[in-house]
Each structure stands twice: as structure tokens, then as C-alpha cells.
């Protein structure tokens, strides 16, 4: 995460755009969504959509030719508009063969920078080694992870563009559940945008599906979202709520019994591990990292066990193990075994 006092690449790009960007730009970095977004933004804001077919030249590392680049950069836009050339690449080695010619071309185009824009769009997370003489002519934007404030604004803008309304607590809940802000998280903006669309679709225009539950179901997955709710009820010893959740699960017609049992046992095991790590002076975020789980999940399990001691959690775990034993002995079916467990909290 970026230091709060340091301007991130994301904000730098936005600020530079307001003040007037150079016509030679490189976009890439560990957030490919943002480099694609920046590339598309440059094209949409500078090329007339009516003449886009003639005023936009696109190439990749396999179709690149210096001749086509030269032709594109030395042409003027139709009807006096601006032209854009976009070269998408994973590896920049193909530029080496024409390095001197490219440098000469780009320097000669300086006096026409108002008419021509060249974007080198790095499509992979790994930033390639671009020939130094070429690279120094460009403004380079290597997008990394958004910080908490930027992520909030990004989600807010995504919701606004979709005419969807989440309150602040729901936006922050989405941020926390996703684990995006965790240092080693592999949850990226591509997945976030996809999950936002799924959440909006799930809750519907009438808001019939609870937003908080919708966030958990989409981001964490159907079964795990139910386990979260069930574990909350179990640790709170809320038998009525626990039975209600079980009825909802089994009435859906999904065969979730054995999977639910496994996830339930896993959750109580994790709760015990987190409790023990906390006892040994390990912070919740470090405990989550050690156990290889989502930070939000770790914090929720710790919160759930706040009024319990170690023996209480161990007793709960032994009873959870008995669900599986009762199934193996043929004493109860899956539903009855889970209901028996909840009834004896």
C-alpha cells in the first residue's frame, strides 16, 4: 500500500491528465486493469468516435512494424482531430531492432504533439525492459495497488457509472471482505469490477437480497457466505438463527450438508488457532497471514470468540467433530446432524 502522503501512480495520472499529458505515454504495472483503463481513457478522450476507424492505429508485438508506426505518427487526424497509436505488448524486445529509427521518429514528431498520441500499453503485470533511449522520451505510469482512499473512490465511481447505490459501510465491507488491501493479496481490480457487477445483479433493482449478505456471497462464495452467518449464530449461541440458516440452506435444494460440515469444522478450528495466536501476542492481521486466510475472515472469527475462553472453543470444536461422527455411524442424516449440533449449543 502506498504511504498516505505519497502520490500514487493512479493519482499522478489523474493529476497529469488535468494539467495536460505528454503525447508519448507508457502504461503498465501490477494492476493491468488500470493500465488498460488509462489506455482506453486516452483514446476515448482524444479520438473523435466518428473518425475512430481512421484516427486510431492499434498494433501488438507480433504485428508491429516501424513503417506502420511512422505512417501513423506522421499523419494528421481526419477533419483536424487528433490521432492515437496504441501498441500492446508483454515483451519490449521487438523495439530493439528499430530503436534508433523509433527515437528519431518520435523526436521529429515533437512539433506535432497536439495531433498525435502514442501509447505503449504493457498488458502483463511484469514491466518489460524497454530500450533506455526510447523509454526516456515517454511519461511512464507503472500502476500498483490502490490505497484505501483510492479504492473507496474507485468503487464509488464504478457504482455511480452503473447507477447503483451502496452506503459507505457496505463499500468498506466490500473492501475488507475482498482482502484487496492485504499486502500479499492476489485479489485485483479486474476481479473487483467483476464482483461489483455480480453483487448488483444479485441484490436486484428492488434491493430484495440483503446487500451485506450479497457482498459476502459473491466475494467469498455461496457456501462460505452461509458458513459466516452460521458461525456468527453458533458463537453467539443463537439457536433460533442457526436453525433458520440451516433451513434456508437445505430448502434451496442444494446438497450442501457434507460441505457445510467441513467448512463449519474448518471455521471453528481457525477460530481456535486465531485465539491461541492472539494469546501468544500475534496480531489479527499477522495471524491471518500465518494461517493463510482472508484478513476479514480472521477478524470476524476473533470478534466471534471475544466472549469465549479457550475451553469454550475447544468444546465447540469437539461437538463439531461429532457431526461427522454421527454421520459415519449412521445415527442421523446430514440435516439432522447439523440441527442436533445447533440445538445443543
Secondary structure as a PSIPRED ss2 file (coil, helix, strand):
# PSIPRED VFORMAT (PSIPRED V4.0)

   1 X C   1.000  0.000  0.000
   2 X C   1.000  0.000  0.000
   3 X C   1.000  0.000  0.000
   4 X C   1.000  0.000  0.000
   5 X C   1.000  0.000  0.000
   6 X C   1.000  0.000  0.000
   7 X C   1.000  0.000  0.000
   8 X C   1.000  0.000  0.000
   9 X H   0.000  1.000  0.000
  10 X H   0.000  1.000  0.000
  11 X H   0.000  1.000  0.000
  12 X H   0.000  1.000  0.000
  13 X H   0.000  1.000  0.000
  14 X H   0.000  1.000  0.000
  15 X H   0.000  1.000  0.000
  16 X H   0.000  1.000  0.000
  17 X H   0.000  1.000  0.000
  18 X H   0.000  1.000  0.000
  19 X H   0.000  1.000  0.000
  20 X C   1.000  0.000  0.000
  21 X C   1.000  0.000  0.000
  22 X C   1.000  0.000  0.000
  23 X C   1.000  0.000  0.000
  24 X E   0.000  0.000  1.000
  25 X E   0.000  0.000  1.000
  26 X E   0.000  0.000  1.000
  27 X E   0.000  0.000  1.000
  28 X E   0.000  0.000  1.000
  29 X E   0.000  0.000  1.000
  30 X C   1.000  0.000  0.000
  31 X C   1.000  0.000  0.000
  32 X H   0.000  1.000  0.000
  33 X H   0.000  1.000  0.000
  34 X H   0.000  1.000  0.000
  35 X H   0.000  1.000  0.000
  36 X H   0.000  1.000  0.000
  37 X H   0.000  1.000  0.000
  38 X H   0.000  1.000  0.000
  39 X H   0.000  1.000  0.000
  40 X H   0.000  1.000  0.000
  41 X H   0.000  1.000  0.000
  42 X H   0.000  1.000  0.000
  43 X H   0.000  1.000  0.000
  44 X H   0.000  1.000  0.000
  45 X H   0.000  1.000  0.000
  46 X H   0.000  1.000  0.000
  47 X C   1.000  0.000  0.000
  48 X C   1.000  0.000  0.000
  49 X H   0.000  1.000  0.000
  50 X H   0.000  1.000  0.000
  51 X H   0.000  1.000  0.000
  52 X H   0.000  1.000  0.000
  53 X H   0.000  1.000  0.000
  54 X H   0.000  1.000  0.000
  55 X H   0.000  1.000  0.000
  56 X E   0.000  0.000  1.000
  57 X E   0.000  0.000  1.000
  58 X E   0.000  0.000  1.000
  59 X E   0.000  0.000  1.000
  60 X E   0.000  0.000  1.000
  61 X C   1.000  0.000  0.000
  62 X C   1.000  0.000  0.000
  63 X C   1.000  0.000  0.000
  64 X C   1.000  0.000  0.000
  65 X C   1.000  0.000  0.000
  66 X H   0.000  1.000  0.000
  67 X H   0.000  1.000  0.000
  68 X H   0.000  1.000  0.000
  69 X H   0.000  1.000  0.000
  70 X H   0.000  1.000  0.000
  71 X H   0.000  1.000  0.000
  72 X H   0.000  1.000  0.000
  73 X H   0.000  1.000  0.000
  74 X H   0.000  1.000  0.000
  75 X C   1.000  0.000  0.000
  76 X C   1.000  0.000  0.000
  77 X C   1.000  0.000  0.000
  78 X H   0.000  1.000  0.000
  79 X H   0.000  1.000  0.000
  80 X H   0.000  1.000  0.000
  81 X C   1.000  0.000  0.000
  82 X C   1.000  0.000  0.000
  83 X E   0.000  0.000  1.000
  84 X E   0.000  0.000  1.000
  85 X E   0.000  0.000  1.000
  86 X E   0.000  0.000  1.000
  87 X E   0.000  0.000  1.000
  88 X E   0.000  0.000  1.000
  89 X E   0.000  0.000  1.000
  90 X C   1.000  0.000  0.000
  91 X C   1.000  0.000  0.000
  92 X C   1.000  0.000  0.000
  93 X H   0.000  1.000  0.000
  94 X H   0.000  1.000  0.000
  95 X H   0.000  1.000  0.000
  96 X H   0.000  1.000  0.000
  97 X H   0.000  1.000  0.000
  98 X H   0.000  1.000  0.000
  99 X H   0.000  1.000  0.000
 100 X H   0.000  1.000  0.000
 101 X H   0.000  1.000  0.000
 102 X H   0.000  1.000  0.000
 103 X H   0.000  1.000  0.000
 104 X H   0.000  1.000  0.000
 105 X H   0.000  1.000  0.000
 106 X H   0.000  1.000  0.000
 107 X H   0.000  1.000  0.000
 108 X H   0.000  1.000  0.000
 109 X C   1.000  0.000  0.000
 110 X H   0.000  1.000  0.000
 111 X H   0.000  1.000  0.000
 112 X H   0.000  1.000  0.000
 113 X C   1.000  0.000  0.000
 114 X C   1.000  0.000  0.000
 115 X C   1.000  0.000  0.000
 116 X E   0.000  0.000  1.000
 117 X E   0.000  0.000  1.000
 118 X E   0.000  0.000  1.000
 119 X E   0.000  0.000  1.000
 120 X E   0.000  0.000  1.000
 121 X E   0.000  0.000  1.000
 122 X E   0.000  0.000  1.000
 123 X C   1.000  0.000  0.000
 124 X C   1.000  0.000  0.000
 125 X C   1.000  0.000  0.000
 126 X C   1.000  0.000  0.000
 127 X C   1.000  0.000  0.000
 128 X C   1.000  0.000  0.000
 129 X C   1.000  0.000  0.000
 130 X C   1.000  0.000  0.000
 131 X C   1.000  0.000  0.000
 132 X H   0.000  1.000  0.000
 133 X H   0.000  1.000  0.000
 134 X H   0.000  1.000  0.000
 135 X H   0.000  1.000  0.000
 136 X C   1.000  0.000  0.000
 137 X C   1.000  0.000  0.000
 138 X C   1.000  0.000  0.000
 139 X E   0.000  0.000  1.000
 140 X E   0.000  0.000  1.000
 141 X E   0.000  0.000  1.000
 142 X E   0.000  0.000  1.000
 143 X E   0.000  0.000  1.000
 144 X C   1.000  0.000  0.000
 145 X C   1.000  0.000  0.000
 146 X C   1.000  0.000  0.000
 147 X C   1.000  0.000  0.000
 148 X H   0.000  1.000  0.000
 149 X H   0.000  1.000  0.000
 150 X H   0.000  1.000  0.000
 151 X H   0.000  1.000  0.000
 152 X H   0.000  1.000  0.000
 153 X H   0.000  1.000  0.000
 154 X H   0.000  1.000  0.000
 155 X H   0.000  1.000  0.000
 156 X H   0.000  1.000  0.000
 157 X H   0.000  1.000  0.000
 158 X H   0.000  1.000  0.000
 159 X H   0.000  1.000  0.000
 160 X H   0.000  1.000  0.000
 161 X H   0.000  1.000  0.000
 162 X C   1.000  0.000  0.000
 163 X C   1.000  0.000  0.000
 164 X C   1.000  0.000  0.000
 165 X C   1.000  0.000  0.000
 166 X C   1.000  0.000  0.000
 167 X C   1.000  0.000  0.000
 168 X H   0.000  1.000  0.000
 169 X H   0.000  1.000  0.000
 170 X H   0.000  1.000  0.000
 171 X H   0.000  1.000  0.000
 172 X H   0.000  1.000  0.000
 173 X H   0.000  1.000  0.000
 174 X H   0.000  1.000  0.000
 175 X H   0.000  1.000  0.000
 176 X H   0.000  1.000  0.000
 177 X H   0.000  1.000  0.000
 178 X H   0.000  1.000  0.000
 179 X C   1.000  0.000  0.000
 180 X C   1.000  0.000  0.000
 181 X C   1.000  0.000  0.000
 182 X C   1.000  0.000  0.000
 183 X C   1.000  0.000  0.000
 184 X C   1.000  0.000  0.000
 185 X C   1.000  0.000  0.000
 186 X C   1.000  0.000  0.000
 187 X C   1.000  0.000  0.000
 188 X C   1.000  0.000  0.000
 189 X H   0.000  1.000  0.000
 190 X H   0.000  1.000  0.000
 191 X H   0.000  1.000  0.000
 192 X H   0.000  1.000  0.000
 193 X H   0.000  1.000  0.000
 194 X H   0.000  1.000  0.000
 195 X H   0.000  1.000  0.000
 196 X H   0.000  1.000  0.000
 197 X H   0.000  1.000  0.000
 198 X H   0.000  1.000  0.000
 199 X H   0.000  1.000  0.000
 200 X H   0.000  1.000  0.000
 201 X H   0.000  1.000  0.000
 202 X H   0.000  1.000  0.000
 203 X H   0.000  1.000  0.000
 204 X C   1.000  0.000  0.000
 205 X C   1.000  0.000  0.000
 206 X C   1.000  0.000  0.000
 207 X C   1.000  0.000  0.000
 208 X C   1.000  0.000  0.000
 209 X C   1.000  0.000  0.000
 210 X C   1.000  0.000  0.000
 211 X H   0.000  1.000  0.000
 212 X H   0.000  1.000  0.000
 213 X H   0.000  1.000  0.000
 214 X H   0.000  1.000  0.000
 215 X H   0.000  1.000  0.000
 216 X H   0.000  1.000  0.000
 217 X H   0.000  1.000  0.000
 218 X H   0.000  1.000  0.000
 219 X H   0.000  1.000  0.000
 220 X H   0.000  1.000  0.000
 221 X C   1.000  0.000  0.000
 222 X H   0.000  1.000  0.000
 223 X H   0.000  1.000  0.000
 224 X H   0.000  1.000  0.000
 225 X H   0.000  1.000  0.000
 226 X H   0.000  1.000  0.000
 227 X H   0.000  1.000  0.000
 228 X H   0.000  1.000  0.000
 229 X H   0.000  1.000  0.000
 230 X H   0.000  1.000  0.000
 231 X H   0.000  1.000  0.000
 232 X H   0.000  1.000  0.000
 233 X H   0.000  1.000  0.000
 234 X H   0.000  1.000  0.000
 235 X H   0.000  1.000  0.000
 236 X C   1.000  0.000  0.000
 237 X C   1.000  0.000  0.000
 238 X C   1.000  0.000  0.000
 239 X H   0.000  1.000  0.000
 240 X H   0.000  1.000  0.000
 241 X H   0.000  1.000  0.000
 242 X H   0.000  1.000  0.000
 243 X H   0.000  1.000  0.000
 244 X H   0.000  1.000  0.000
 245 X H   0.000  1.000  0.000
 246 X H   0.000  1.000  0.000
 247 X H   0.000  1.000  0.000
 248 X H   0.000  1.000  0.000
 249 X H   0.000  1.000  0.000
 250 X H   0.000  1.000  0.000
 251 X H   0.000  1.000  0.000
 252 X C   1.000  0.000  0.000
 253 X C   1.000  0.000  0.000
 254 X C   1.000  0.000  0.000
 255 X C   1.000  0.000  0.000
 256 X C   1.000  0.000  0.000
 257 X H   0.000  1.000  0.000
 258 X H   0.000  1.000  0.000
 259 X H   0.000  1.000  0.000
 260 X H   0.000  1.000  0.000
 261 X H   0.000  1.000  0.000
 262 X H   0.000  1.000  0.000
 263 X H   0.000  1.000  0.000
 264 X H   0.000  1.000  0.000
 265 X H   0.000  1.000  0.000
 266 X H   0.000  1.000  0.000
 267 X H   0.000  1.000  0.000
 268 X H   0.000  1.000  0.000
 269 X H   0.000  1.000  0.000
 270 X H   0.000  1.000  0.000
 271 X H   0.000  1.000  0.000
 272 X H   0.000  1.000  0.000
 273 X H   0.000  1.000  0.000
 274 X H   0.000  1.000  0.000
 275 X H   0.000  1.000  0.000
 276 X H   0.000  1.000  0.000
 277 X H   0.000  1.000  0.000
 278 X H   0.000  1.000  0.000
 279 X H   0.000  1.000  0.000
 280 X C   1.000  0.000  0.000
 281 X C   1.000  0.000  0.000
 282 X C   1.000  0.000  0.000
 283 X C   1.000  0.000  0.000
 284 X H   0.000  1.000  0.000
 285 X H   0.000  1.000  0.000
 286 X H   0.000  1.000  0.000
 287 X H   0.000  1.000  0.000
 288 X H   0.000  1.000  0.000
 289 X H   0.000  1.000  0.000
 290 X H   0.000  1.000  0.000
 291 X H   0.000  1.000  0.000
 292 X C   1.000  0.000  0.000
 293 X C   1.000  0.000  0.000
 294 X C   1.000  0.000  0.000
 295 X H   0.000  1.000  0.000
 296 X H   0.000  1.000  0.000
 297 X H   0.000  1.000  0.000
 298 X H   0.000  1.000  0.000
 299 X H   0.000  1.000  0.000
 300 X H   0.000  1.000  0.000
 301 X H   0.000  1.000  0.000
 302 X H   0.000  1.000  0.000
 303 X H   0.000  1.000  0.000
 304 X H   0.000  1.000  0.000
 305 X C   1.000  0.000  0.000
 306 X C   1.000  0.000  0.000
 307 X C   1.000  0.000  0.000
 308 X C   1.000  0.000  0.000
 309 X C   1.000  0.000  0.000
 310 X H   0.000  1.000  0.000
 311 X H   0.000  1.000  0.000
 312 X H   0.000  1.000  0.000
 313 X H   0.000  1.000  0.000
 314 X H   0.000  1.000  0.000
 315 X H   0.000  1.000  0.000
 316 X H   0.000  1.000  0.000
 317 X H   0.000  1.000  0.000
 318 X H   0.000  1.000  0.000
 319 X H   0.000  1.000  0.000
 320 X H   0.000  1.000  0.000
 321 X H   0.000  1.000  0.000
 322 X H   0.000  1.000  0.000
 323 X H   0.000  1.000  0.000
 324 X H   0.000  1.000  0.000
 325 X H   0.000  1.000  0.000
 326 X H   0.000  1.000  0.000
 327 X H   0.000  1.000  0.000
 328 X H   0.000  1.000  0.000
 329 X C   1.000  0.000  0.000
 330 X C   1.000  0.000  0.000
 331 X C   1.000  0.000  0.000
 332 X C   1.000  0.000  0.000
 333 X C   1.000  0.000  0.000
 334 X H   0.000  1.000  0.000
 335 X H   0.000  1.000  0.000
 336 X H   0.000  1.000  0.000
 337 X H   0.000  1.000  0.000
 338 X H   0.000  1.000  0.000
 339 X H   0.000  1.000  0.000
 340 X H   0.000  1.000  0.000
 341 X H   0.000  1.000  0.000
 342 X H   0.000  1.000  0.000
 343 X H   0.000  1.000  0.000
 344 X C   1.000  0.000  0.000
 345 X C   1.000  0.000  0.000
